[in-house]
Amino acid sequence: MAPTNPRPPPLSSIRVIELAGLAPAPFASLLLADYGASVLRIDRPHPLAHSDPATLNPPSPHRSRRPPPTPDLLTRHKRSIALDLKNRSALALLKSLLQHADVLVDPFRPGVLESLDLDPQDLLKLNPRLIIARLTGFRREEKTEEGKRKDAYARMAGHDINYLAVSGVLSQLGRKHGPPYAPGNLLADFAGGGAMCALGVLMALFEREREGKGQVVDVSMVDGVGYLGTFLRFARRVKEVGGAERGENLLDGGAPWYEVYECKDEGGRKGYMAVGALEGRFYGEFVRGLGVEEMVKGLKREDRGKWGDLRRVLEKRFKERTRREWERVFEGTDACVTPVLGLEEMEEGGYEHRLPVGLNGSPGMEIGREEGWRGKGLAPGEGGEEVLGEWVGWKPGKDYRVEQGGLVLVERPKL
C-alpha cells in the first residue's frame, strides 16, 4: 500500500551528468532518474539543437522543427543539452556545471575521458565531492611488476556477448548439443554493467555522507557479470546441482522438472509452459496436475539415467493440451508451473511495469503504462536549458549561448 503522505524520492537531491552512450551507461542513470535524481545527458551538437521552433527561417512543413531523438531509448525522466566537447568554451561550460553536480557517468572506452581534458583526478580537484562512474566492457588495463600487460582485452572493442564470453559465464549457458547461447544483451550490458554501475554510485554516495569526499567508481562488465555468475561457479562442485556438462545439470535444462515445454498449438500459435518443480512436494503436485503419476512411477528423479525417459513422457503430455488449458489446470497450485507470457499479450492485457524496488516512505517515480512499454527517445537539447536554470540559475545569453548547434559558456572578462 502506498503511503498517504510520501516523502520525495530518495535521490531527489542528486544531480547526475550522463555523457551520452548506449545501453549500459544510460541504464545506470535511468535507475538513478527513476528514483528521483535529476539527470542531464550531454549530447553531440545538432544544427537544430537549442533552437526555438518559432524562429526557424523560413518555416517549412518539410523541415524538422527540432533534432530527431537519438537511438538511446532509456531516457525516462532525463533531459539533454548539446555540447561539442572539442570546443574550449563548451568544455568550459561542462566543467563549470560539474562543480554543481554529484555524479558523472562515463560510458567511454579507457582513455577517452582523459583525451577530452576530463581526467578524473583533475575533476576531483575541481569538485572534491564529485562521484565519477566509469563503465567499461573489459577490465581496465593493468600491468605486472615487470611492466607486462595483465589484460589482453583492455584496449579492444567489444559488446555484451564478448564480455559474457571472457567472464566464463557464457560457457555455462545453452543446451547440451549446441554452442553456448547468449540471452540477448541482458547479462553483461544491463545486469553486470548498468545495474552494477548504479549500485557503485549508491555506495559512493553513502560513503560521501560519511567522509564528505567523492571518488571514482570503476565498473567493468566482465567483472560485473562474473560476480553474477558466483553461484554458477560454486554449483559446479555440488553434485546434486552441477558438475556435469552444460545442459545436463539441475538448473540448465538437464532436469526434466526444471524445463520449458511446448504445448498444443492454439489458433496456429505455439504456447509454452515453464516448470520449476524442484522440491519433492512441488514435483508431486506437478505430476498429479499433469495426470502422469502412473507413467512416472518407475522413473526416479535421482536416477539421471532415467531423465531422458521422464522428459519424453512430459513432452508428450504437454502437447496434448493448449497453454490456456494447462494454465487453468495449474493456476493457484504449488506445482511451480506457469505460462511463458509473450510481451505482446502482456502489453495488450494492460500489464503494469513497476520499479524494481518499492520504498514505502519515499517511493521512486511512477512508470506510466506507455512508459513501461515504449522508449520515448530524447532529442539533443531537449529540456536541458531548464536544468541549467534549476541547478545553477543560468540564463541564455547571459551565462551561455548557442554556437553551431551546441551550447558554449559566455566567458566574462577578467577584471
Buried (B, 14 or more C-beta within 10 A) or exposed (E): EEEEEEEEBBBBEBBBBBBBBBBBBBBBBBBBBBBBBBBBBBBBBBEBBBBEEEEBEEEEEEEEEBBEBBEBBBBBBBBBBBBBBEBEBBBBBBBBBBEBBBBBBBBBBBEEBEEBBBEBEEBBEEBEBBBBBBBBBBBBBEEEEEEEEEBEBBEEEBBBBBBBBBBBBBBBBBBEEEEBEBEEBEBBBBBBBBBBBBBBBBEBBEBBEEEEEBBBBBBBBBBBBBEBBEEBEEBBEEEEBBEBEBBBBBBBBBBBBBBEBBBBEEEEEEBBBBBBBBEEEBBBBBBEBBEBEEBBEEBEBEEEEBBEBBBEBBEEBBEEBBBEEBBEBBEEEBBBBBBBBEEEEBBEEEEEEEBEEEBEEBBBBEBEEEBBEEBEBBBBBBBBBEBBEEBBEBEBEEBBBBBEBBBBBBEEEEE
